[in-house]
Amino acid sequence: MKRPVLTLVGLAALMALTACSEKPQTSAGTRRDVAAFEGVTNSFAAPGWKAGDKKAWEQQLKTRAQNGQNEYNRVN
């Protein structure tokens, strides 16, 4: 009677400890010390935008906010 209870307690403790062993989900290769307008390394940049151009970056954000996220402009 005592052995099955101890086995169940041991299994429960083992399952609880396996949840603590999750590996950290850090993104390898991502630099956090560079400003957002400095550039991207993928093809998701807006067409016509050049890396390092802060004015163009700010203008793109304003345009995207006005055209895509402003409900007053979207309602016809």
MDTraj code that builds the backbone (N, CA, C; nanometers):
import mdtraj as md
import numpy as np

residues = "MET LYS ARG PRO VAL LEU THR LEU VAL GLY LEU ALA ALA LEU MET ALA LEU THR ALA CYS SER GLU LYS PRO GLN THR SER ALA GLY THR ARG ARG ASP VAL ALA ALA PHE GLU GLY VAL THR ASN SER PHE ALA ALA PRO GLY TRP LYS ALA GLY ASP LYS LYS ALA TRP GLU GLN GLN LEU LYS THR ARG ALA GLN ASN GLY GLN ASN GLU TYR ASN ARG VAL ASN".split()
xyz = np.array([
    [0.0827, -0.1197, 0.0000],
    [0.0000, 0.0000, 0.0000],
    [0.0867, 0.1254, 0.0000],
    [0.1947, 0.1193, 0.0755],
    [0.2800, 0.2364, 0.0880],
    [0.3650, 0.2574, -0.0377],
    [0.4038, 0.1483, -0.1018],
    [0.4907, 0.1572, -0.2196],
    [0.4210, 0.2258, -0.3383],
    [0.2957, 0.1946, -0.3713],
    [0.2302, 0.2641, -0.4835],
    [0.2122, 0.4140, -0.4572],
    [0.1887, 0.4504, -0.3331],
    [0.1732, 0.5924, -0.2996],
    [0.3049, 0.6651, -0.3188],
    [0.4136, 0.6027, -0.2730],
    [0.5452, 0.6635, -0.2900],
    [0.5818, 0.6719, -0.4383],
    [0.5427, 0.5734, -0.5156],
    [0.5705, 0.5745, -0.6591],
    [0.4946, 0.6892, -0.7258],
    [0.3693, 0.7066, -0.6911],
    [0.2900, 0.8163, -0.7480],
    [0.3451, 0.9524, -0.7073],
    [0.3865, 0.9662, -0.5828],
    [0.4448, 1.0922, -0.5368],
    [0.5758, 1.1182, -0.6110],
    [0.6556, 1.0144, -0.6289],
    [0.7817, 1.0298, -0.7013],
    [0.7594, 1.0689, -0.8466],
    [0.6615, 1.0075, -0.9119],
    [0.6294, 1.0429, -1.0502],
    [0.5778, 1.1865, -1.0614],
    [0.4957, 1.2276, -0.9655],
    [0.4450, 1.3649, -0.9664],
    [0.5589, 1.4650, -0.9472],
    [0.6518, 1.4329, -0.8590],
    [0.7667, 1.5218, -0.8374],
    [0.8548, 1.5262, -0.9613],
    [0.8723, 1.4131, -1.0262],
    [0.9526, 1.4086, -1.1482],
    [0.8887, 1.4915, -1.2590],
    [0.7581, 1.4824, -1.2754],
    [0.6879, 1.5613, -1.3771],
    [0.6954, 1.7108, -1.3454],
    [0.6863, 1.7454, -1.2187],
    [0.6952, 1.8864, -1.1809],
    [0.8347, 1.9415, -1.2077],
    [0.9363, 1.8608, -1.1865],
    [1.0729, 1.9068, -1.2094],
    [1.1071, 1.9151, -1.3579],
    [1.0456, 1.8335, -1.4405],
    [1.0740, 1.8420, -1.5835],
    [1.0217, 1.9716, -1.6422],
    [0.9207, 2.0295, -1.5838],
    [0.8704, 2.1589, -1.6310],
    [0.9706, 2.2698, -1.6023],
    [1.0545, 2.2526, -1.5044],
    [1.1543, 2.3539, -1.4696],
    [1.2782, 2.3470, -1.5575],
    [1.2900, 2.2435, -1.6380],
    [1.4111, 2.2266, -1.7160],
    [1.3972, 2.2785, -1.8590],
    [1.3037, 2.3659, -1.8852],
    [1.2862, 2.4200, -2.0195],
    [1.4059, 2.5079, -2.0554],
    [1.4503, 2.4943, -2.1788],
    [1.5639, 2.5722, -2.2250],
    [1.5210, 2.7163, -2.2511],
    [1.6074, 2.8136, -2.2262],
    [1.5721, 2.9534, -2.2527],
    [1.5503, 2.9760, -2.4024],
    [1.4524, 3.0582, -2.4356],
    [1.4176, 3.0841, -2.5739],
    [1.4767, 3.2159, -2.6206],
    [1.6067, 3.2214, -2.6221],
    [1.6745, 3.3416, -2.6678],
    [1.6960, 3.3315, -2.8175],
    [1.6888, 3.4416, -2.8834],
    [1.7080, 3.4409, -3.0281],
    [1.8555, 3.4638, -3.0577],
    [1.9174, 3.3673, -3.1154],
    [2.0589, 3.3761, -3.1481],
    [2.0777, 3.4630, -3.2714],
    [2.1695, 3.5540, -3.2642],
    [2.1997, 3.6366, -3.3802],
    [2.1246, 3.7679, -3.3846],
    [2.0279, 3.7902, -3.2990],
    [1.9536, 3.9153, -3.2987],
    [2.0286, 4.0178, -3.2152],
    [2.0545, 4.1316, -3.2745],
    [2.1256, 4.2372, -3.2019],
    [2.0246, 4.3341, -3.1433],
    [2.0378, 4.3631, -3.0186],
    [1.9475, 4.4549, -2.9509],
    [2.0095, 4.5937, -2.9338],
    [2.1348, 4.6113, -2.9724],
    [2.2010, 4.7384, -2.9508],
    [2.1974, 4.8292, -3.0732],
    [2.1168, 4.7955, -3.1708],
    [2.1070, 4.8733, -3.2934],
    [1.9660, 4.9314, -3.3028],
    [1.9561, 5.0570, -3.3420],
    [1.8251, 5.1200, -3.3576],
    [1.7463, 5.0512, -3.4685],
    [1.6142, 5.0594, -3.4617],
    [1.5280, 4.9893, -3.5567],
    [1.5483, 5.0377, -3.6994],
    [1.5771, 5.1639, -3.7184],
    [1.5909, 5.2168, -3.8537],
    [1.7268, 5.1848, -3.9168],
    [1.8180, 5.1254, -3.8399],
    [1.9513, 5.0972, -3.8918],
    [1.9518, 4.9880, -3.9982],
    [1.8540, 4.9030, -3.9985],
    [1.8508, 4.8032, -4.1045],
    [1.7934, 4.6705, -4.0626],
    [1.7562, 4.5952, -4.1630],
    [1.7056, 4.4603, -4.1426],
    [1.7876, 4.3656, -4.2285],
    [1.7855, 4.2406, -4.1916],
    [1.8617, 4.1418, -4.2675],
    [1.7695, 4.0451, -4.3410],
    [1.6456, 4.0842, -4.3629],
    [1.5530, 3.9959, -4.4336],
    [1.4758, 4.0744, -4.5390],
    [1.3863, 4.0093, -4.6048],
    [1.3130, 4.0724, -4.7150],
    [1.1803, 4.1333, -4.6707],
    [1.1607, 4.1562, -4.5433],
    [1.0349, 4.2108, -4.4946],
    [1.0345, 4.3631, -4.4866],
    [1.1373, 4.4277, -4.5335],
    [1.1431, 4.5734, -4.5334],
    [1.0503, 4.6273, -4.6418],
    [0.9960, 4.7454, -4.6186],
    [0.9076, 4.8083, -4.7164],
    [0.9856, 4.8439, -4.8417],
    [0.9242, 4.8299, -4.9589],
    [0.9955, 4.8640, -5.0824],
    [1.0307, 5.0132, -5.0861],
    [1.1512, 5.0434, -5.1310],
    [1.1956, 5.1807, -5.1402],
    [1.2631, 5.2342, -5.0163],
    [1.2602, 5.1612, -4.9080],
    [1.3234, 5.2072, -4.7844],
    [1.4685, 5.1638, -4.7823],
    [1.5559, 5.2546, -4.7417],
    [1.6989, 5.2250, -4.7333],
    [1.7400, 5.2154, -4.5874],
    [1.8202, 5.1168, -4.5561],
    [1.8661, 5.0963, -4.4185],
    [1.9501, 5.2138, -4.3723],
    [1.9248, 5.2626, -4.2522],
    [2.0013, 5.3718, -4.1943],
    [1.9405, 5.5088, -4.2166],
    [1.8317, 5.5195, -4.2919],
    [1.7677, 5.6476, -4.3214],
    [1.6546, 5.6706, -4.2204],
    [1.6852, 5.7473, -4.1155],
    [1.5901, 5.7667, -4.0063],
    [1.4669, 5.8440, -4.0516],
    [1.4835, 5.9452, -4.1340],
    [1.3690, 6.0239, -4.1818],
    [1.2737, 5.9371, -4.2634],
    [1.3286, 5.8535, -4.3519],
    [1.2447, 5.7649, -4.4321],
    [1.1740, 5.6628, -4.3437],
    [1.2401, 5.6168, -4.2385],
    [1.1804, 5.5227, -4.1444],
    [1.0603, 5.5864, -4.0742],
    [1.0785, 5.7092, -4.0243],
    [0.9695, 5.7781, -3.9567],
    [0.8544, 5.8060, -4.0516],
    [0.8852, 5.8451, -4.1753],
    [0.7811, 5.8712, -4.2739],
    [0.7042, 5.7427, -4.3063],
    [0.7730, 5.6317, -4.3167],
    [0.7074, 5.5040, -4.3440],
    [0.6135, 5.4667, -4.2302],
    [0.6544, 5.4897, -4.1055],
    [0.5693, 5.4597, -3.9917],
    [0.4441, 5.5477, -3.9920],
    [0.4608, 5.6760, -4.0250],
    [0.3455, 5.7665, -4.0312],
    [0.2495, 5.7245, -4.1417],
    [0.3037, 5.6898, -4.2572],
    [0.2194, 5.6487, -4.3693],
    [0.1452, 5.5201, -4.3372],
    [0.2135, 5.4253, -4.2768],
    [0.1494, 5.2990, -4.2416],
    [0.0405, 5.3200, -4.1378],
    [0.0634, 5.4090, -4.0426],
    [-0.0367, 5.4373, -3.9407],
    [-0.1592, 5.5050, -4.0013],
    [-0.1378, 5.5941, -4.0955],
    [-0.2499, 5.6646, -4.1582],
    [-0.3292, 5.5746, -4.2523],
    [-0.2618, 5.4975, -4.3343],
    [-0.3301, 5.4189, -4.4365],
    [-0.3833, 5.2860, -4.3856],
    [-0.3126, 5.2225, -4.2966],
    [-0.3515, 5.0887, -4.2573],
    [-0.4162, 5.0757, -4.1216],
    [-0.3939, 5.1721, -4.0341],
    [-0.4421, 5.1550, -3.8978],
    [-0.5398, 5.2629, -3.8545],
    [-0.5695, 5.3563, -3.9396],
    [-0.6627, 5.4629, -3.9041],
    [-0.8013, 5.4260, -3.9570],
    [-0.8939, 5.3966, -3.8695],
    [-1.0267, 5.3519, -3.9099],
    [-1.1076, 5.4635, -3.9783],
    [-1.0785, 5.5871, -3.9473],
    [-1.1512, 5.6966, -4.0114],
    [-1.1195, 5.7029, -4.1594],
    [-0.9967, 5.6728, -4.1984],
    [-0.9579, 5.6727, -4.3383],
    [-1.0062, 5.5477, -4.4111],
    [-1.0235, 5.4383, -4.3413],
    [-1.0603, 5.3119, -4.4047],
    [-1.2095, 5.3013, -4.4337],
    [-1.2929, 5.3725, -4.3581],
    [-1.4378, 5.3641, -4.3764],
    [-1.4766, 5.4496, -4.4964],
    [-1.5497, 5.3903, -4.5885],
    [-1.5941, 5.4642, -4.7069],
    [-1.7437, 5.4827, -4.7061],
])
top = md.Topology()
chain = top.add_chain()
for i, resn in enumerate(residues, 1):
    res = top.add_residue(resn, chain, resSeq=i)
    for name in ("N", "CA", "C"):
        top.add_atom(name, md.element.get_by_symbol(name[0]), res)
traj = md.Trajectory(xyz[None], top)
